[in-house]
Amino acid sequence: MEKILVVGGTGFIGYHLVKMLTLNGWDVTSFSLNLPTKDRFIKGVRYLRVDVTDVDEVKRYAIKDFDYIVNLGGYINHKPFSDGGIKIFDQHFVVVKNLVDLASRQKLKRFVQIGSSDEYGDAKSPQKEDMREAPFSPYSLAKAHATSFLQMLYKTEKFPVIILRLFLTYGPGQGSERFFPQIIVGCLKGKNFPTSQARQLRDFCYVEDTVSAIHLALLSDHSNGEVINIASGKAKTIREVIELVVKHVGRGSPQFGMVPYREGENMGLFADIQKAKKLLRWKPIVSLDDGIKRTIDWFKKYAE
């Protein structure tokens, strides 16, 4: 049985990935700062509370025993450098360095790094993997730095890494501070809620499609060293998405234009996914409409 370490296995995407891997017969270990909540506990998974930014703490565990590693660690946070940015940077880049330092070069078959569409910054859409990164925050800088570091290791040492550059993943169980949960819960409660004009174009990918891409990357023997976009490949305005949620919930009143756009915000962030289709033989299956319905159903059942 293949042994895999999922860093961040108790988080939103991590939970869905660990669940899928377990169903497919993998021997799964999760590293995270917190043990899983009751609703995210999966039988058969070895859950360990580990601060992966602390190399001495990581050394206590046999990282060299794993055949595969997926790095989903760290939080999405766009705070400026002067407001805790160095901690955000550490959570993302230092984790990568520590994992690479301690992984077995002989045993490791694949290291899947989860990157971010934020690495593209204000690049023209649709974003393609060969575009130059333009990070705009400590978070996106750390992700871009990790990408360059890992590609350097592949070129110089044939380190078996694939970088998946995720756009906006959504679905059941996502944290309440994120876009979809905020809109869905606001609508379920029949609230008036302020938004921007919501003309930004974005690319939303349902979580089951995202974890399917990660699984295929783990199994791919011909994609090492590559950066691969994972997204729906279909641009939608934030306004369209909000209106779909309102339609399916049947209530809620978005107040468009009440919130200014974020300074320097990229108004067109959506992906070209031809590389994922070619290298991973992957394509998203769940439509935005169906994904929103599934996510609303989950929040109706489980949200407080």
Secondary structure, DSSP 8 states (H G I E B T S, - for coil): --EEEEETTTSHHHHHHHHHHHHTT-EEEEEESS---GGG--TT-EEEE--TT-HHHHTTS-GGG-SEEEE--S------GGGTHHHHHIIIIIHHHHHHHHS-TTT--EEEEEEEGGGGTT--SSB-TTS-----SHHHHHHHHHHHHHHHHHHHH---EEEEEE-EEE-TT--TTSHHHHHHHHHHTT-EEE------EE-EEEHHHHHHHHHHHHH-SS-TT-EEEES-S--EEHHHHHHHHHHHHS--EEETTSS---TT--SEE-B--HHHHHHT-----S-HHHHHHHHHHHHHHH--
